Structure formats: structure tokens, C-alpha cells
Amino acid sequence: MLQRAIRMIKKDSGQNDPMDEDRSLQTDLVGQQVGFDVVAENFSAFYATLSAFFKRTNYNDTHVLVLDRIDQLPDNPADLYSCFSRLSEISDIENLLVVFVINTLEPKPLLLTSIPHIHFPRYSTDDAVKVVSQQQLRSLPEDRFTPQEQKKFWNQYCSMVVNALSSYTGSDVRLIKEVALKLWPEFVRPVLEENMDINNFVQLYRRNQRLFVSEVAVTDSLIDFTETNRSQQPSSQSGLPKQSKYILCAAYLASYNNPRYDIRFFSRAKEARSKRRDTNPRKKLKVSARSLAAPPFDLERLLAILHSIIPDDFIPNIDIGVQIATLTTLKLIVRTSNTDPLDSRTRWKVNASWTLVKQVADDIGFEIEDYLVE
């Protein structure tokens, strides 16, 4: 970032640096060539390089360096706050003004300094509508609609997007623009293909109300929504990856099957497979086990069942731990205690109904009834 700041200051100043014209000057005391990308590797070198550039070019105009979204850097920006805020104390640079633009609370290194702070309040709903509709990002055919009609329609569309999806977008102008651009092709389809009157905006909204009450506006998909909407092919309603569906089935079996029957149902040994059918008569339960609370199980048992039921030719593309964490977030698998999830003593249980698990099993072609002890 410091190297880029040096290059941008040099470019924006409009000064011709003698070092660019005479490369013999770009050497250090050892005789090696020194460029801006090399010498600006830390704050000390940044100050020295920038001060030398100002002196060589006699550049005395005030230059503003704006560091936008500096709080979103992957590394801790505490050193940046501290060094830039003390610029006048640790260097002789007097014509560089540094402005921090952050979206979080003011960091401690800045609170302890005497530099001025300006707080910009969040946009209200009306402010967000005004900012988004100020620039017309999409338009309709000019041979069918006048500029005035298009501007009015765009303003109504922006107002409708902000008010309908405010619980998701809030007042984030960037996110509102992304959603508005994403829904635009499908929203104006009746106008372009069916010649619907754009002046009757309420009727057009009712026609496309499904766009604002489903997850279409808030999810990203590799498959275009318009193509998916036209297709009538049945699809899975769970939205889970295939391996996650196997994990959910394994969790259900681990909860509702007695561990003493695991060797009979899940062992891959030849002699064990031949004995999968249980011929020993058992007393029939008055209440189905599926109607009772799911008993807990160990994570090791879940993984053992998973490796037994998953096909040998199946190639997973997501880490198992990540998928278990996702199922835990969705409350399909829950922990029975608040201990460390990596602790071997931690126990889990399935939190999905038989209807959902059966639907998931049917999606992957897994006959889960064959592995259940009734």
C-alpha cells in the first residue's frame, strides 16, 4: 500500500522527477539500483522517499492522501493509524494531508490524538432512494419510451427495491445497486415482451412480487435466474451439497439406531453384509422411536457411518468439517453441550424431522429405510 501511495502521489503531483530521467541517480550507497517499489517497503523508507521527492521537485502544494476503507485491510491497520497520524512529528513533510475513511468505530490510536474527526450518519431510507436513483444505471428502449418516462420508471423502481428489501440491504447503497441491477432484467420482462404499460407500476409490481418475497434477490447462483425460472425440471428443495445430505442421513442413523447394530448394518465385511437382515425377534415398541427425541451420538460414530453409506466413487469437493459446521449453523445437527466441538467427549444429535431426512435421502438415491432398526 505504501508503494502504491508513493506512485499515486508522484503521478497526481504532475512533477517530473529527475530520477525518472537519469537512472544513474536511482542507486544507493552500495551502487545497486533503487526504485520506488523497493525503498517504500516500510514507514521509515516511505517518509524518506517522499521527503526526497518533494525536495527534488520543489513540490510545496498541499497534497491530500485519502485512505478509503483502511479498516478492511487483511492485516491489522493499527500501525498505519499510528504512523500516519504522527506524520508531522516524525518527518519533515509538511504538505501531505492524510484522510482516513473507515466504516467501523474509531480505533484507539486515533482517539488518543488531537486530529479532527468527522462522523457521517447512516443514510435514511429516503437518502438511500435519492442516491441510488440519482444515476440511471439501466434504461429501456429509446424508440418506445421517452427519457422522462424512463427516469420516472427508474425512480419508482429504486424506491420499490429499497422499501421491499430494506431488511436485507439496509441503507448500504452499494448493496442496493447490486440487487437493483440483478432484478432489473426479470422485472422489466413483462414490459419488453408483453407490452405492459410502465405507467401502471402497481400492476407491474404485483406481477413480479415473487422477486421480492423469495431468496432470488439475496442469493448468488452460478445458474441464471431467468433460465431457471423458465425450466420446469424438478430440482432439490434442500439446497444442500450432496455430501452434506449424506452427512445428515448418517446423523439420523447415528441418532435413531442402537450402536450395537452398527456392525450388522454398516460393516463392509462380507460376512457382516450377509447378516444385515435381522432375524431375531424383538419386542415391538409401542411408540415409534422416530416420534421421540433423538438420542445423542459421538462424532466418530457419525464419521464411521458416513464412510460406510457413501459410494466408493463419490469424490467430495468440500471439507467434511466445513459441512458439519454448516449443518450445525442450520440447526440440522446440534451439540448436546457447550463444550469444545473438537473435544472427543462432545456429543451431537440430529435435529431434522423424518420427513426432511427422507426427502434428502431420496434426492441422493439413498434407501435410508434399509438401514433403520424399527
C-alpha positions in Angstrom: 0.0 0.0 0.0 2.9 2.4 0.8 4.4 1.7 -2.6 1.2 2.5 -4.3 0.7 5.7 -2.3 4.2 6.8 -3.4 3.4 6.2 -7.1 0.0 7.9 -6.9 1.4 11.0 -5.1 4.1 11.2 -7.7 1.6 10.9 -10.6 -1.0 13.3 -9.2 1.5 16.0 -8.4 2.4 16.4 -12.0 6.1 16.9 -11.2 8.9 15.4 -13.4 11.2 13.5 -11.1 14.9 13.7 -12.1 15.2 10.1 -11.0 13.0 9.1 -13.9 15.1 10.9 -16.4 18.5 9.9 -15.1 18.6 6.3 -13.9 22.1 6.7 -12.6 20.5 8.6 -9.7 18.5 5.6 -8.8 21.3 4.0 -6.8 22.1 3.6 -3.2 25.4 3.9 -1.5 26.3 0.4 -2.5 25.7 1.1 -6.1 22.6 -1.0 -6.5 19.6 0.4 -8.3 16.8 1.6 -6.1 13.2 2.1 -7.3 10.1 3.3 -5.5 8.8 -0.3 -5.2 12.0 -1.2 -3.2 12.5 1.8 -0.9 8.9 2.1 0.2 8.8 -1.2 2.0 8.3 0.3 5.5 7.2 3.6 7.0 10.8 4.9 7.5 11.6 4.4 3.9 8.2 5.8 2.9 8.9 9.1 4.7 12.5 9.3 3.4 11.4 8.6 -0.2 8.5 11.0 -0.1 10.5 13.8 1.5 13.3 13.4 -1.0 10.8 13.5 -3.9 9.3 16.8 -2.6 12.7 18.4 -2.2 14.0 17.3 -5.7 10.9 18.7 -7.4 10.3 21.7 -5.1 6.7 20.5 -4.7 5.2 22.6 -1.9 1.4 22.3 -2.7 -0.8 20.6 -0.2 -1.4 17.0 -1.3 -4.3 15.0 0.2 -3.8 11.2 0.6 -7.2 9.5 1.1 -7.1 6.0 2.6 -10.6 4.7 1.9 -11.8 1.6 3.8 -8.5 1.2 5.5 -10.2 -0.7 8.3 -10.9 -3.5 5.9 -7.3 -4.4 5.3 -6.5 -8.1 6.0 -3.6 -7.1 8.3 -4.0 -5.1 11.5 -4.0 -1.4 10.5 -3.0 -0.1 13.9 0.5 0.8 12.7 -1.0 2.7 9.8 -3.2 4.8 12.1 -0.3 5.5 14.5 2.4 6.4 11.9 0.2 8.4 9.6 -1.3 10.4 12.4 2.2 11.3 13.7 3.4 12.2 10.3 4.4 15.8 11.2 6.2 14.6 14.3 8.5 12.0 12.8 9.2 13.6 9.5 9.8 17.0 7.9 6.9 16.6 5.4 4.5 19.5 5.9 2.4 19.5 2.7 0.8 16.0 3.0 -2.6 15.7 4.5 -3.8 12.1 5.3 -7.6 11.4 5.5 -8.9 8.1 6.9 -12.2 6.8 5.7 -13.5 4.0 7.9 -16.8 2.2 8.4 -16.3 0.9 11.9 -15.9 2.6 15.3 -12.9 4.9 15.6 -9.8 2.9 16.5 -7.9 3.6 19.8 -4.8 5.1 18.1 -6.9 7.8 16.5 -9.0 8.5 19.6 -5.8 9.4 21.6 -4.7 12.0 19.0 -5.8 15.6 18.5 -6.7 15.1 14.8 -10.2 16.2 13.8 -12.9 13.6 13.5 -16.0 13.9 11.2 -18.9 11.5 11.7 -21.2 10.8 8.8 -24.5 9.3 9.9 -26.1 6.4 8.1 -28.3 7.1 5.2 -32.0 7.0 5.9 -34.4 5.2 3.6 -35.2 8.4 1.7 -31.5 9.2 1.4 -30.7 5.8 0.0 -33.5 6.1 -2.6 -32.2 9.5 -3.6 -28.6 8.4 -4.0 -29.5 5.2 -5.9 -31.9 6.9 -8.3 -29.6 9.8 -9.0 -27.8 7.8 -11.6 -29.9 5.8 -14.0 -27.9 2.5 -14.3 -30.4 0.8 -16.6 -32.7 2.0 -19.4 -35.5 0.8 -21.6 -35.6 1.0 -25.5 -35.5 4.7 -26.5 -37.7 4.1 -29.5 -40.6 3.0 -27.2 -40.1 5.2 -24.1 -39.2 8.9 -23.7 -36.3 9.9 -21.4 -38.9 11.4 -19.0 -40.8 8.1 -18.8 -37.6 6.1 -18.3 -36.4 8.5 -15.5 -39.8 8.3 -13.7 -39.8 4.5 -14.0 -36.3 4.1 -12.7 -37.1 6.3 -9.7 -40.1 4.2 -8.9 -38.1 1.0 -9.3 -35.4 2.2 -7.0 -37.9 3.3 -4.3 -39.6 -0.1 -4.6 -36.3 -2.1 -4.2 -35.2 -0.1 -1.2 -38.5 -0.4 0.6 -39.1 -4.0 -0.2 -35.7 -5.3 0.7 -34.6 -2.8 3.4 -34.5 -5.6 6.0 -31.7 -7.2 3.9 -29.9 -4.2 2.3 -30.4 -1.6 5.0 -29.0 1.7 3.7 -26.0 0.1 2.0 -26.0 1.9 -1.3 -23.6 -0.5 -2.9 -25.7 -3.5 -2.0 -28.9 -1.8 -3.1 -27.4 -1.1 -6.5 -26.3 -4.8 -6.9 -29.8 -6.0 -6.0 -31.4 -3.5 -8.3 -29.2 -4.5 -11.3 -29.7 -8.2 -10.6 -33.5 -8.0 -10.6 -33.9 -5.5 -13.4 -33.9 -7.9 -16.4 -36.7 -10.1 -14.9 -38.7 -7.1 -13.6 -38.9 -5.4 -17.0 -39.6 -8.6 -18.9 -43.4 -8.1 -19.0 -42.8 -4.5 -20.3 -40.5 -5.7 -23.1 -42.2 -8.9 -24.1 -45.8 -8.3 -23.3 -46.0 -4.5 -23.9 -47.3 -3.9 -20.3 -47.8 -0.2 -19.6 -44.9 1.2 -17.4 -47.2 3.9 -16.0 -49.2 1.2 -14.2 -46.3 0.4 -11.8 -48.5 -1.2 -9.1 -49.7 -3.8 -11.5 -46.2 -4.5 -12.7 -45.0 -4.9 -9.1 -47.8 -7.4 -8.4 -46.7 -9.3 -11.5 -43.2 -9.5 -10.2 -43.9 -9.8 -6.5 -42.2 -13.2 -6.3 -38.9 -11.5 -6.9 -39.1 -9.7 -3.6 -40.6 -12.4 -1.3 -38.2 -15.2 -2.3 -34.4 -15.6 -1.9 -33.7 -14.6 -5.5 -32.6 -11.1 -4.6 -30.3 -12.1 -1.8 -28.5 -15.3 -3.1 -25.9 -15.7 -5.7 -26.1 -18.6 -8.1 -24.0 -19.8 -11.0 -27.2 -20.5 -12.9 -29.1 -17.5 -14.3 -32.4 -17.0 -12.6 -34.3 -16.3 -15.8 -33.2 -19.6 -17.3 -34.0 -21.5 -14.0 -37.4 -19.8 -13.9 -38.3 -21.0 -17.4 -37.2 -24.5 -16.8 -39.8 -26.9 -15.5 -37.4 -29.6 -14.4 -37.8 -30.7 -10.8 -35.0 -29.8 -8.5 -33.9 -30.4 -4.9 -35.6 -28.1 -2.4 -33.0 -28.6 0.4 -30.2 -26.6 -1.2 -27.5 -28.7 0.5 -24.4 -30.2 -1.2 -24.6 -33.9 -2.0 -22.1 -34.8 0.7 -23.9 -32.7 3.3 -27.0 -34.8 2.5 -25.1 -38.0 3.2 -23.9 -36.4 6.5 -27.4 -35.6 7.5 -28.6 -39.1 6.7 -25.6 -40.5 8.7 -26.5 -38.3 11.6 -30.1 -39.5 11.6 -28.9 -43.1 11.6 -26.5 -42.5 14.4 -29.2 -40.9 16.5 -32.0 -43.4 15.9 -30.1 -46.7 15.5 -28.8 -48.5 18.5 -24.9 -48.7 18.4 -25.0 -52.5 18.9 -26.5 -52.9 15.4 -23.8 -50.9 13.6 -21.7 -53.9 12.8 -24.8 -55.5 11.2 -25.8 -52.6 9.0 -22.6 -50.6 8.3 -19.8 -53.1 8.3 -18.3 -53.7 4.9 -17.0 -57.1 5.7 -18.5 -59.8 3.5 -19.8 -61.9 6.4 -21.3 -58.9 8.1 -23.1 -57.9 4.9 -24.7 -61.2 4.6 -26.1 -60.8 8.1 -27.7 -57.4 7.7 -31.2 -58.8 7.8 -32.1 -59.2 11.5 -33.9 -62.5 12.1 -34.0 -62.3 15.9 -37.5 -61.5 17.1 -37.6 -58.4 19.3 -40.4 -56.9 21.3 -42.2 -54.3 19.2 -42.1 -50.8 20.7 -45.5 -49.2 21.5 -44.2 -45.8 20.4 -42.1 -45.3 17.3 -38.5 -44.2 18.1 -38.8 -41.5 15.4 -41.5 -39.8 17.5 -39.2 -39.5 20.4 -36.3 -37.1 21.0 -33.2 -38.0 19.1 -30.6 -39.7 21.3 -27.0 -38.2 21.2 -24.1 -39.8 19.4 -20.3 -39.4 19.1 -18.8 -37.6 16.2 -16.5 -40.6 15.5 -19.6 -42.8 15.1 -21.1 -40.4 12.7 -18.0 -40.4 10.5 -17.8 -44.2 10.6 -21.4 -44.5 9.4 -20.8 -41.8 6.7 -17.9 -43.7 5.2 -20.0 -46.8 5.2 -23.0 -45.4 3.3 -21.3 -43.0 0.9 -20.5 -44.5 -2.5 -16.9 -45.5 -3.2 -16.8 -43.5 -6.4 -18.1 -40.3 -4.8 -15.5 -37.5 -4.8 -16.1 -34.8 -2.2 -15.3 -31.2 -3.1 -15.9 -29.7 0.4 -14.1 -30.4 3.7 -16.3 -32.6 5.9 -15.6 -30.3 8.9 -16.9 -27.3 7.0 -20.1 -29.2 6.0 -20.7 -30.3 9.6 -20.3 -26.7 10.7 -22.8 -25.6 8.0 -25.3 -28.2 9.2 -24.8 -27.0 12.8 -25.4 -23.4 11.7 -28.6 -24.5 10.0 -29.6 -26.3 13.2 -29.9 -29.6 11.4 -27.3 -31.1 13.7 -26.9 -29.7 17.2 -24.5 -30.2 20.1 -25.9 -31.5 23.4 -23.5 -29.4 25.4 -21.5 -26.1 25.2 -18.1 -27.8 25.4 -15.4 -27.6 22.7 -16.8 -29.1 19.5 -13.4 -30.8 18.9 -13.5 -32.4 22.3 -14.0 -36.2 22.0 -16.5 -36.0 24.8 -18.7 -33.7 22.9 -21.9 -35.4 21.8 -24.3 -34.5 18.9 -27.8 -35.3 17.8 -29.8 -34.8 14.7 -32.4 -32.0 14.8 -34.2 -32.8 11.5 -37.6 -34.5 11.1 -38.1 -37.8 9.4 -39.9 -36.1 6.5 -36.9 -33.9 5.7 -34.4 -36.6 6.1 -36.4 -38.9 3.8 -36.6 -36.2 1.2 -32.9 -35.6 1.4 -32.2 -39.4 1.1 -34.5 -39.6 -1.9 -32.6 -36.7 -3.6 -29.4 -38.7 -3.5 -30.9 -42.1 -4.2 -30.2 -43.5 -0.7 -32.6 -46.1 0.7 -32.4 -45.0 4.3 -35.2 -47.3 5.4 -32.9 -50.3 4.7 -30.5 -49.1 7.5 -33.0 -48.3 10.2 -33.9 -50.6 13.1 -37.7 -50.3 13.5 
